Amino acid sequence: MFAFIFIIIAGVATAFLLKTPVDPSLNPNTIEFYIEAIDWEVISFLIAMFTIVEILKEKKIFHEVSRRIVVTFKNRIRLIFYFICLLSTISASILEDISVAIIFGPIIVLICVYIKINPTPFLLGMTICINLASTLTPFGSAENVLIFNQLDLTFGFFLKNLSVYFIVATILTLVLLDVFVLRKYLKKEWIPQGEIHGENPPDLEQSEILEIRTRDIKPVFFKNSSNLEKTMKKQVDNKTFYLNLGAIVVFIVLLVVIPTIWLPTFISLVMFVIINPVKIKEDGKSRPNLSHFIRKLDFKLVFFFICLFVLVHLMEANGTILFLESWLETMAHSNVFVLSILILILTSVLSAFMDNAPVTIIFLPIIRILLDNGGFGAESAPIIIAFILGINLGGNFLPQGSIPDLMTLEIAQKYRIDDLNYKKLFKVGGLFALLHIVLGIGYLAFFVYVL
């Protein structure tokens, strides 16, 4: 609502106060101006992607993956830490980052309840690495989708220019978390302090029973037991599980092979709907039902992006974008390395104080102008790399700069994980964000002067 009101105010101010648009083709007094401002391919992709995630959540595919992780690794806590962090990181390179946080947060708590260790290092590993994951592919965040679509990039561009940074940064992050965070928690057993359902049975202490409530997992009671199969029941049958895993693989292949973003996503959406039929109440039969999943979507983020598209189009019409582009060119003195560092630092700092979506949409036309008029030619790759890194890495500086960070804090509060609070996430996340930015500067220097 506030975004919509702000757009109305910005539109009225631009239309009446701006006598002559910077670009004559941009006329804010026409309805076509506002319709053309919206990138409908990106909006279509987001709706289809959110629907796929909703299907996977309802079918508990990721929950079953977590159960199998615990069954496989049992009480080898360090292996579980690395595996669950890498799994959530790889998932975040394909799925929307907030979806990964929503799915894996409760799963991590479930796993840690069983192995009796505080979830803090696991949640920190997931949260910090989610932002790193967004640098690997065009589909790990809505911001990457915008960059991919607006700058006409390819999947190969991300793998070629950012995979080395992603691998080095992820390994270094997990090792440092292991040494300085996880090791401290390995020395003591964690007693869950979650919500207790009603009165405890007279023969059980509070530390022996825990009810975990989430939107995706029905209440589950965990008792002291050596039988893993009884404490973590199978979430989904093998046929549904493997069908959906196969569909995910096909989805990834389609994203790589087909150059557009909306077509492979819609093809995959149809595939997921077909293999996950919904039981109809009237006759008790199961049929593919797209509307069942569509009705569960939260369209707030979609409307938010539509408002941002319009806002930036207004900024283009009134000359704000052109002013920022000229300032960056003046500061860089046509030096591609200096310009890349400026973009990296500026976008990461702005992304720390606000959600990175508006930062992305504001800077996209600036980057396009720099690439079109800057004369960088083949040297344009460092500018794009700096932009992608800055947008995705800055969120870890402050928890409010990243929606997954806020989701992690909500999960920690819900399950009374007292060790993980705003101060802790700000301290650990901020240090790693600084490390990632420094690594980014070093990588850009290597990219410009060595490669």
Secondary structure, 3 states (H helix, E strand, C coil): CHHHHHHHHHHHHHHHHCCCCCCCCCCCCCHHHHHHHCCHHHHHHHHHHHHHHHHHHHCCHHHHHHHHHHHHHCCCHHHHHHHHHHHHHHHHCCCCHHHHHHHHHHHHHHHHHHHCCCCHHHHHHHHHHHHHHCCCCCCCCHHHHHHHHHCCCCHHHHHHHHHHHHHHHHHHHHHHHHHHHHHHHCCCCCCCCCCCCCCCCCCCCHHHCCEECCCCCCCEECCCCCCHHHHCCCCCCHHHHHHHHHHHHHHHHHHHHCCCCHHHHHHHHHHHHHHCCEECCCCCCEECCHHHHHCCCCCHHHHHHHHHHHHHHHHHHHCHHHHHHHHHHHHHCCCHHHHHHHHHHHHHHHHHHCCHHHHHHHHHHHHHHHHHHCCCHHHHHHHHHHHHHHHHHHHHCCHHHCHHHHHHHHHHHHCCCCCCCHHHHHHHHHHHHHHHHHHHHHHHHHHHHCC
